[in-house]
Amino acid sequence: MKKNTHCLKFITGVLFAIFAVNTNVSAQVNIPASYALIKRVLPQRSSAFVVEPLAPEAKDAFEIESKNNKIILRGSNGVSVASALYYYLTQYCHCQVTWNGTNLNLPKVLPVVAQKIHKATPYNYRYYLNYCTFNYSMSWWGWDRWQKEIDWMALHGVNMPLALTGQEYTWYEVYKSMGFSDADLKDFFCGPAYFSWFWMGNLDGWGGPLPISWMQSHRDLQQKILRSERDLGMKPILQSFTGHVPPSFQKHYPASKLKKINWNNGFADTYILDTEDPLFAEIGRKFIETQTKLYGTDHLYSADTFNENEPPTNDTTYLSALSARVYQAMSNADPKATWVMQGWLFYNDRKFWKAPQIKALLDAVPNEHMIILDLAAEIEPVWKRTDAFYGKPWIWNMLHNFGGNIVLYGRMDAVANGPAAALKDPASKQLEGIGLTMEAIEQNPVLYELMTSNTWQSEPINLDEWIKQYQLNRYGHINKYTQQAWKVMRATVYNGGGNIRDGSESIITGRPTLDSNTVWTHTTLNYKPKEFLPAWDAMMKAIPNCSNSDGFRYDLVDVSRQALANYALPLQSKWVNAYRQKNIADFRKYSRQYLQLISDMDALLATRKDFLLGPWLADARKQGSTIAEKDLYERNARDLITLWGDVNSPLHEYSCRQWSGLLNDFYKARWEKFFALLDNALQQGKEADIKGFGKSISQWEWQWVNSHKSYPLQTTGSSIVQANAIYNKYRKIIGVAY
């Protein structure tokens, strides 16, 4: 053990020395890193591109020109160079790189850039990620997947990513240095699928105990992530101390000033060290010093003091003093520290956070040392009711997705117009950036291409023209049928209308019920479902001309899935009415159709890897080095997307997924049990015990969470064949259902 400890200290010291060299990101281009990115993106054509530095400008910029049969890419840093590459690929080669379908079919002869292109961004910061993304999407990522995402960030102009991987190792080092044993920390560190909420102080221990092997491997992974991001000119945001301490803290420091708080989502209390306690400043300094040794720093720190937890008082003096002390804990260790604060609390708890409270919290920190994320500006721009955060620099963000739920949805007009409108509005004061703060990625790629299209322009996006260009890049040509489909989708799923915060779910994924909604399964759409069907019709007509496009095949499956997901609600009403009318024949008929609908959806989604359960579970198991670790990680993976917590979790279905494997084995299986209960009640002429079912089904769900059946890692069948079969079977039926 002693020998291993010395080795670990030596390796850590070497890595720190390496990291110290790269801590200060210069404005110059790391030429080798840019060439490496180009080779990863275009392995067969990378030699056609030449990278050159661009003289520094007020804000990031890039240039593109043709010279000596080469495409010259100039940039003020690696992100600018990558953005130049992506601009060339999208505007000249009509290509596209998304999570859900990529088109890199470059012309044999690369198009010539007739006149030099020069683009400068109006935004100093292009922010990326949300705490929740690290779990709803990234829980089980290894280095290969991270490298791919970092390339995506650079291509899309991101220069300020949240970087929280490996944070648990920093805490381990801090508390071990303070005399805490592994046993003391066992109930502190949660399982890997719950770090987001552990980091924000919402929960302790759930899904653990966390093996030290995870902490060590993800310390190493974080160092790779940060080196790659910094090599491309990004400035990652790390975390700072907000007072969250282990349950065993009082044992070591009996005189400490601790407060219990509860997230109110079925989890035990967590412990927060009062900012007035001298230990707060000491631990805050120790944390940042330890983190800097491990990971370097770009002087940007995330700290969210009241994430979905109200302060004990709305007294402005208290809030101001607390904020000042949180900042002081950062600046004691790093005088250049800038606090990057999520503005979610001002949106989510507006009853508490009135103007005086917000102003008190923000005014306590110097303007040049704080940046506010307007986390859901496309839904409700908080900057408009806070005098642009009372003069603080701030970033306009699109949140868009909650929980990783699978649904076609978005606010296209708000995303196309909102950033430019805010930029030109004198009331926006210190608007310094734009960003993406979704809770999960790998869905609705059109919204993310649209949002990042704002990066290199200050004018609103012309949606009509942009959508045509999007289709050209995605499908390889402009097609009259896909144009029809996108016109309908813009007016329906992507209109963002009504008072709906996010996309509505299908009743299929809700815990079985006679109602049309559940706690987390909101089925009210922001459009009339019948008006969406012409988009499905048009996508089917486009098959002969577009079936070779990977992006088209994804979109075809997703549109077909949405049509079936919407149809579940009127079909549910049929068997519910039959049950209430005690018509057992019709009840059995429509309940069988409902179950078959789920199976048909499962078969359709099995044709795309984007919609498979198998990789999520397999990637979780892959992280473990022992059977016990593999089982622990798989349980985390299964739990997050179903119950979320324990048997009594109030968050069940918050992160529901329409995935092949999950539909058949989890959602369909639950409905089968529910229908058996209702059928038995009809036969006996009595009312079904719905409340009792809720308790019993949660026990079954927990058994599923703890099971170990493996699921396919590869697709089954053809997307085109399955979509045709689904369409021929359901289109007429659905057409008369609304």
Backbone hydrogen bonds, N-H to C=O, Kabsch-Sander energy under -0.5 kcal/mol:
donor,donor_aa,acceptor,acceptor_aa,energy
5,T,1,M,-2.2
6,H,2,K,-2.2
7,C,3,K,-2.1
8,L,4,N,-2.6
9,K,5,T,-2.4
10,F,6,H,-2.3
11,I,7,C,-2.8
12,T,8,L,-2.7
13,G,9,K,-2.2
14,V,10,F,-2.3
15,L,11,I,-2.7
16,F,12,T,-2.3
17,A,13,G,-2.1
18,I,14,V,-2.1
19,F,15,L,-2.9
20,A,16,F,-2.9
21,V,17,A,-1.0
21,V,18,I,-0.5
22,N,18,I,-0.9
22,N,19,F,-0.6
23,T,19,F,-0.7
23,T,20,A,-0.7
25,V,23,T,-0.9
26,S,24,N,-0.5
31,I,29,V,-1.3
34,S,30,N,-2.0
35,Y,31,I,-2.4
36,A,32,P,-2.3
37,L,33,A,-2.0
38,I,34,S,-2.3
39,K,35,Y,-2.3
40,R,36,A,-1.9
41,V,37,L,-2.5
42,L,38,I,-3.2
45,R,42,L,-1.0
46,S,42,L,-1.2
48,A,45,R,-2.0
49,F,46,S,-1.8
50,V,71,I,-2.6
52,E,73,L,-2.5
54,L,75,G,-1.9
62,F,119,K,-2.6
63,E,74,R,-2.2
64,I,117,I,-1.9
65,E,72,I,-1.5
66,S,113,V,-0.9
67,K,70,K,-2.3
70,K,67,K,-1.4
71,I,48,A,-2.7
72,I,65,E,-3.4
72,I,70,K,-0.7
73,L,50,V,-3.4
73,L,71,I,-0.5
74,R,63,E,-2.7
74,R,72,I,-0.6
75,G,52,E,-1.3
76,S,61,A,-1.7
79,V,232,L,-1.6
81,V,77,N,-2.1
82,A,78,G,-2.6
83,S,79,V,-2.4
84,A,80,S,-2.1
85,L,81,V,-2.3
86,Y,82,A,-2.5
87,Y,83,S,-2.5
88,Y,84,A,-2.3
89,L,85,L,-2.6
90,T,86,Y,-2.6
91,Q,87,Y,-2.8
92,Y,88,Y,-2.1
93,C,88,Y,-1.4
95,C,89,L,-2.4
96,Q,103,N,-2.6
98,T,101,G,-0.6
101,G,99,W,-0.5
103,N,96,Q,-2.5
104,L,102,T,-0.5
106,L,104,L,-1.6
110,L,108,K,-0.6
114,A,112,V,-1.0
117,I,64,I,-3.0
119,K,62,F,-2.5
121,T,60,D,-2.4
124,N,122,P,-0.5
124,N,432,E,-1.0
125,Y,432,E,-2.2
127,Y,434,I,-2.1
128,Y,160,M,-1.5
129,L,436,L,-1.6
133,T,130,N,-1.0
134,F,130,N,-0.9
134,F,131,Y,-1.1
135,N,132,C,-1.8
136,Y,132,C,-2.9
137,S,133,T,-1.6
138,M,133,T,-2.0
139,S,135,N,-0.8
141,W,138,M,-1.7
146,W,142,G,-2.0
147,Q,143,W,-3.0
148,K,144,D,-1.8
149,E,145,R,-1.9
150,I,146,W,-2.7
151,D,147,Q,-2.0
152,W,148,K,-2.0
153,M,149,E,-2.8
154,A,150,I,-2.4
155,L,151,D,-2.7
156,H,152,W,-1.8
157,G,154,A,-1.7
158,V,153,M,-2.6
159,N,126,R,-1.6
160,M,126,R,-1.9
162,L,128,Y,-2.4
163,A,237,I,-2.9
167,Q,164,L,-1.7
169,Y,166,G,-0.8
170,T,166,G,-1.0
171,W,167,Q,-1.8
172,Y,168,E,-2.2
173,E,169,Y,-2.5
174,V,170,T,-2.4
175,Y,171,W,-2.8
176,K,172,Y,-2.2
177,S,173,E,-2.0
178,M,174,V,-0.7
179,G,176,K,-1.5
180,F,175,Y,-2.6
185,L,181,S,-1.3
186,K,182,D,-0.8
186,K,183,A,-0.5
188,F,185,L,-1.7
189,F,185,L,-1.7
191,G,206,W,-2.9
194,Y,191,G,-2.0
195,F,192,P,-0.6
197,W,194,Y,-0.7
198,F,194,Y,-1.6
199,W,195,F,-3.7
200,M,196,S,-1.0
201,G,198,F,-1.6
202,N,197,W,-3.1
203,L,197,W,-1.0
205,G,188,F,-1.9
206,W,204,D,-0.9
208,G,205,G,-2.2
214,W,211,P,-0.7
215,M,211,P,-1.3
216,Q,212,I,-2.4
217,S,213,S,-2.4
218,H,214,W,-2.5
219,R,215,M,-1.4
220,D,216,Q,-1.9
221,L,217,S,-1.9
222,Q,218,H,-2.1
223,Q,219,R,-1.7
224,K,220,D,-1.6
225,I,221,L,-2.6
226,L,222,Q,-2.9
227,R,223,Q,-1.9
228,S,224,K,-2.4
229,E,225,I,-2.6
230,R,226,L,-2.8
231,D,227,R,-2.5
232,L,228,S,-1.1
233,G,230,R,-1.9
234,M,229,E,-2.5
235,K,159,N,-2.9
237,I,161,P,-2.7
238,L,236,P,-0.6
238,L,300,L,-2.2
240,S,302,S,-2.1
245,V,271,Y,-2.5
249,F,246,P,-1.9
250,Q,247,P,-0.5
251,K,248,S,-0.7
252,H,248,S,-1.1
252,H,249,F,-0.6
253,Y,249,F,-2.5
256,S,253,Y,-2.1
258,L,256,S,-1.0
259,K,272,I,-2.3
261,I,270,T,-2.3
263,W,202,N,-0.5
270,T,261,I,-2.6
271,Y,245,V,-0.6
272,I,259,K,-2.8
273,L,243,G,-3.3
274,D,257,K,-3.0
277,D,274,D,-1.5
280,F,277,D,-2.1
281,A,277,D,-0.6
282,E,278,P,-1.5
283,I,279,L,-3.1
284,G,280,F,-2.5
285,R,281,A,-2.2
286,K,282,E,-2.4
287,F,283,I,-3.0
288,I,284,G,-1.8
289,E,285,R,-2.4
290,T,286,K,-2.5
291,Q,287,F,-2.9
292,T,288,I,-2.5
293,K,289,E,-1.8
294,L,290,T,-1.8
295,Y,291,Q,-3.4
296,G,292,T,-2.2
301,Y,338,T,-2.7
302,S,238,L,-3.2
303,A,340,V,-1.0
305,T,303,A,-0.6
307,N,304,D,-0.6
308,E,306,F,-1.0
309,N,306,F,-0.8
319,L,315,D,-2.1
320,S,316,T,-2.5
321,A,317,T,-2.2
322,L,318,Y,-2.4
323,S,319,L,-2.3
324,A,320,S,-2.2
325,R,321,A,-2.0
326,V,322,L,-2.1
327,Y,323,S,-2.2
328,Q,324,A,-2.3
329,A,325,R,-2.0
330,M,326,V,-1.0
330,M,327,Y,-0.5
331,S,327,Y,-2.7
332,N,328,Q,-2.2
333,A,329,A,-0.6
333,A,330,M,-1.0
334,D,330,M,-2.2
337,A,334,D,-2.5
338,T,299,H,-2.4
339,W,369,H,-2.8
340,V,301,Y,-3.5
340,V,338,T,-0.6
341,M,339,W,-0.7
341,M,371,I,-2.6
343,G,373,L,-2.2
345,L,342,Q,-0.5
346,F,343,G,-0.8
347,Y,343,G,-0.9
347,Y,344,W,-0.7
348,N,344,W,-3.5
349,D,345,L,-2.0
350,R,347,Y,-0.6
352,F,349,D,-0.9
353,W,349,D,-2.4
354,K,352,F,-1.9
358,I,354,K,-2.6
359,K,355,A,-2.7
360,A,356,P,-2.1
361,L,357,Q,-2.2
362,L,358,I,-2.2
363,D,359,K,-3.0
364,A,360,A,-0.8
365,V,362,L,-1.8
369,H,366,P,-2.1
370,M,367,N,-1.4
371,I,339,W,-2.8
372,I,393,P,-2.4
373,L,341,M,-2.9
374,D,372,I,-0.7
374,D,395,I,-2.5
375,L,373,L,-1.6
377,A,374,D,-1.1
377,A,397,N,-1.3
378,E,397,N,-0.9
379,I,376,A,-1.4
380,E,376,A,-2.8
382,V,380,E,-1.1
384,K,381,P,-1.3
385,R,382,V,-1.5
386,T,383,W,-0.8
388,A,383,W,-2.8
390,Y,386,T,-1.9
391,G,387,D,-0.8
391,G,388,A,-0.9
392,K,389,F,-1.7
394,W,430,Q,-2.1
395,I,372,I,-2.3
396,W,433,G,-2.6
397,N,374,D,-1.6
397,N,395,I,-0.6
398,M,435,G,-2.0
399,L,397,N,-0.6
401,N,399,L,-2.6
405,N,402,F,-1.4
407,V,405,N,-0.8
409,Y,407,V,-0.6
410,G,493,V,-1.2
412,M,410,G,-0.7
412,M,494,Y,-1.7
415,V,411,R,-2.1
416,A,412,M,-2.6
417,N,413,D,-2.0
418,G,414,A,-2.6
421,A,417,N,-2.4
422,A,418,G,-2.4
423,L,419,P,-2.4
424,K,420,A,-1.8
425,D,421,A,-0.7
425,D,422,A,-0.7
428,S,425,D,-2.3
429,K,426,P,-1.3
431,L,429,K,-0.9
432,E,394,W,-3.0
432,E,430,Q,-0.6
433,G,394,W,-1.0
434,I,125,Y,-1.7
435,G,396,W,-2.0
436,L,127,Y,-1.4
437,T,398,M,-2.8
439,E,401,N,-2.8
447,L,444,N,-1.5
448,Y,444,N,-0.8
449,E,445,P,-2.2
450,L,446,V,-2.2
451,M,447,L,-2.4
452,T,448,Y,-2.0
453,S,449,E,-0.9
453,S,450,L,-0.6
454,N,451,M,-1.5
455,T,452,T,-1.4
457,Q,454,N,-1.6
461,I,416,A,-2.4
463,L,461,I,-1.1
466,W,462,N,-2.7
467,I,463,L,-2.8
468,K,464,D,-1.3
469,Q,465,E,-2.2
470,Y,466,W,-2.5
471,Q,467,I,-2.1
472,L,468,K,-2.4
473,N,469,Q,-2.6
474,R,470,Y,-2.2
475,Y,471,Q,-3.4
476,G,471,Q,-0.6
476,G,472,L,-1.5
479,N,477,H,-0.5
483,Q,479,N,-2.3
484,Q,480,K,-1.8
485,A,481,Y,-2.4
486,W,482,T,-2.7
487,K,483,Q,-1.9
488,V,484,Q,-2.0
489,M,485,A,-2.6
490,R,486,W,-2.4
491,A,487,K,-1.3
492,T,488,V,-1.1
494,Y,489,M,-2.8
495,N,492,T,-1.8
496,G,410,G,-0.6
500,I,497,G,-0.6
501,R,499,N,-0.5
505,E,522,H,-2.1
509,T,506,S,-1.4
510,G,507,I,-1.1
518,T,521,T,-1.8
522,H,520,W,-0.9
523,T,521,T,-0.7
525,L,523,T,-0.5
531,E,528,K,-1.7
532,F,528,K,-0.6
532,F,529,P,-1.0
533,L,529,P,-0.7
533,L,530,K,-0.6
535,A,532,F,-1.7
536,W,532,F,-0.9
537,D,533,L,-2.3
538,A,534,P,-2.4
539,M,535,A,-2.2
540,M,536,W,-2.1
541,K,537,D,-1.8
542,A,538,A,-1.3
543,I,540,M,-1.1
545,N,542,A,-0.8
546,C,542,A,-1.7
547,S,543,I,-1.8
549,S,546,C,-2.2
551,G,474,R,-0.5
553,R,549,S,-2.2
554,Y,550,D,-2.1
555,D,551,G,-2.4
556,L,552,F,-3.0
557,V,553,R,-2.0
558,D,554,Y,-2.6
559,V,555,D,-2.9
560,S,556,L,-2.3
561,R,557,V,-2.9
562,Q,558,D,-2.2
563,A,559,V,-2.1
564,L,560,S,-2.0
565,A,561,R,-2.9
566,N,562,Q,-2.3
567,Y,563,A,-1.6
568,A,564,L,-1.2
569,L,566,N,-1.3
571,L,567,Y,-1.9
572,Q,568,A,-2.4
573,S,569,L,-2.1
574,K,570,P,-1.0
575,W,571,L,-1.5
576,V,572,Q,-2.5
577,N,573,S,-2.3
578,A,574,K,-2.2
579,Y,575,W,-2.3
580,R,576,V,-2.6
581,Q,577,N,-2.0
582,K,579,Y,-1.4
583,N,578,A,-3.0
584,I,582,K,-1.1
587,F,583,N,-2.4
588,R,584,I,-2.3
589,K,585,A,-2.1
590,Y,586,D,-2.8
591,S,587,F,-2.3
592,R,588,R,-1.9
593,Q,589,K,-1.7
594,Y,590,Y,-2.0
595,L,591,S,-2.1
596,Q,592,R,-2.3
597,L,593,Q,-2.2
598,I,594,Y,-1.6
599,S,595,L,-2.0
600,D,596,Q,-2.7
601,M,597,L,-2.2
602,D,598,I,-2.3
603,A,599,S,-2.2
604,L,600,D,-2.0
605,L,601,M,-2.6
606,A,602,D,-1.5
607,T,604,L,-1.5
608,R,605,L,-1.7
611,F,608,R,-1.6
612,L,609,K,-1.6
613,L,660,S,-2.1
616,W,613,L,-0.6
617,L,613,L,-1.6
618,A,614,G,-2.9
619,D,615,P,-2.8
620,A,616,W,-1.1
621,R,617,L,-2.3
622,K,618,A,-2.2
623,Q,619,D,-0.7
623,Q,620,A,-1.2
624,G,621,R,-1.6
630,K,626,T,-2.6
631,D,627,I,-2.7
632,L,628,A,-2.1
633,Y,629,E,-2.6
634,E,630,K,-2.4
635,R,631,D,-2.3
636,N,632,L,-2.0
637,A,633,Y,-2.4
638,R,634,E,-2.7
639,D,635,R,-2.5
640,L,636,N,-2.3
641,I,637,A,-0.9
642,T,639,D,-1.7
644,W,639,D,-3.6
645,G,643,L,-1.4
649,S,646,D,-2.0
652,H,649,S,-0.8
653,E,642,T,-2.8
654,Y,651,L,-2.6
656,C,653,E,-1.4
659,W,657,R,-1.5
660,S,611,F,-3.4
663,L,659,W,-2.3
665,D,661,G,-2.0
666,F,662,L,-1.7
667,Y,662,L,-2.0
668,K,663,L,-3.1
669,A,664,N,-0.5
670,R,666,F,-1.9
671,W,667,Y,-2.2
672,E,668,K,-2.6
673,K,669,A,-1.7
674,F,670,R,-2.2
675,F,671,W,-3.0
676,A,672,E,-2.1
677,L,673,K,-1.8
678,L,674,F,-2.3
679,D,675,F,-2.9
680,N,676,A,-2.2
681,A,677,L,-1.9
682,L,678,L,-2.3
683,Q,679,D,-2.4
684,Q,680,N,-1.9
685,G,681,A,-0.8
685,G,682,L,-0.6
686,K,681,A,-2.4
690,I,688,A,-1.6
693,F,689,D,-1.9
694,G,690,I,-1.9
695,K,691,K,-1.3
696,S,692,G,-2.3
697,I,693,F,-3.3
698,S,694,G,-1.2
699,Q,695,K,-1.0
700,W,696,S,-1.7
701,E,697,I,-2.7
702,W,698,S,-2.0
703,Q,699,Q,-1.7
704,W,700,W,-2.1
705,V,701,E,-2.5
706,N,702,W,-1.5
707,S,704,W,-1.5
716,T,606,A,-2.3
722,Q,718,S,-2.7
723,A,719,S,-2.4
724,N,720,I,-2.2
725,A,721,V,-2.3
726,I,722,Q,-2.8
727,Y,723,A,-2.6
728,N,724,N,-2.7
729,K,725,A,-1.7
730,Y,726,I,-2.5
731,R,727,Y,-2.5
734,I,730,Y,-3.1
735,G,731,R,-2.1
736,V,732,K,-1.1
736,V,733,I,-0.5
737,A,734,I,-1.4
738,Y,734,I,-0.7
